[in-house]
Amino acid sequence: MNRFYLFFGLKLGYLLFSATEKLSRIIQSSSCCLQDVLSSTESLMLYFERIRDDINFKSFYTKVLKESKSLTDKPILARHRRPPRRYQSSSDSVEFSSYEEFYHQQYMKSLGIAVNMLQNRFTQKNFKLLCNVEKFIFYAENNSLDDSNDYFQSIMDFCYGDIDVEKLKVEALMIVDFYQSVIKTNQMNIKQIAKISTICEIFNSCEVGKEMFKEYQKLIKLYLTIPVTTATAERTISTLNRLKTAIRSTMTQSRLNLCLLLHIYKEKIDKIDPRQIASKFISSSEKRQHFFGLML
């Protein structure tokens, strides 16, 4: 820890990972959607691009130097080593005139790698397809149908054979009036529809809309079935390791499935009142009412 380059690397790593951890928490959330992920990723890339300049490096480097005075040795420039001939390329290796120039290169390179990795991860083909589907879902809220014809091909590629596109076009013309009517009738505090969760809230508050806009609702359901990340599946595997222990090796498959469901959705299970379940169970049969009458 008394080496400056190690201290600088730790500080640079903290700068990168403290920001990416926030994005990781959003991605791993069970309630996140593609729109939230892309928006968070874009803001993180803009942040990295903003601090990737000489002014921010100078501020960061000065701060690291000040904090390292009593903890590490003074920064020195390592002796230039020529790599083995088999590793040499046509371009000459870089020689730095000062240690500050060396750490400047490390700072810029690290931020550049982080931005490139984020771009490669969130600019895949499937993301573009899902983005077009998501844009169409919001397109019906603010634009005319004639301008949105470019998105129908993406919808056909996304859910071929599952949705009647012609019916979807008709429903897209009517959906705006449906939104306004439901919001006004139920006095919902919704000024602008900018999230899929808001659309789901409107549909859940009016069961008739699910029948009127069957194709539109089907498109939303298909869109929501595509996981943004594999975090939920990975949590299930971790849950399985905790439940299927050596002591429970004789547990049957049906019991294991039920235990997994209870554990995975424990946040929702905790909100359920067991007395209501017991009351409903007892009231469904006269024999149960006679036997469990005191519990009602």
Sequence and secondary structure as in RCSB ss.txt:
>XXXX:A:sequence
MNRFYLFFGLKLGYLLFSATEKLSRIIQSSSCCLQDVLSSTESLMLYFERIRDDINFKSFYTKVLKESKSLTDKP
ILARHRRPPRRYQSSSDSVEFSSYEEFYHQQYMKSLGIAVNMLQNRFTQKNFKLLCNVEKFIFYAENNSLDDSND
YFQSIMDFCYGDIDVEKLKVEALMIVDFYQSVIKTNQMNIKQIAKISTICEIFNSCEVGKEMFKEYQKLIKLYLT
IPVTTATAERTISTLNRLKTAIRSTMTQSRLNLCLLLHIYKEKIDKIDPRQIASKFISSSEKRQHFFGLML
>XXXX:A:secstr
   HHHHHHHHHHHHHHHHHHHHHHHHT TT  HHHHHHHHHHHHHHHHHS SHHHHHHHHHHHHHHHTTTS   
         GGG  SS     SSHHHHHHHHHHHHHHHHHHHHHHHSS HHHHHHHHHHHHHHHHHHS SGGGGG
GHHHHHHHSTTTS HHHHHHHHHHHHHHHHHHHHHTT   S   SHHHHHHHHHT HHHHHHTHHHHHHHHHHHH
S SSSHHHHHHHHHHHHHS STTTT  HHHHHHHHHHHHTHHHHHTS HHHHHHHHHHT HHHHHHSGGG 
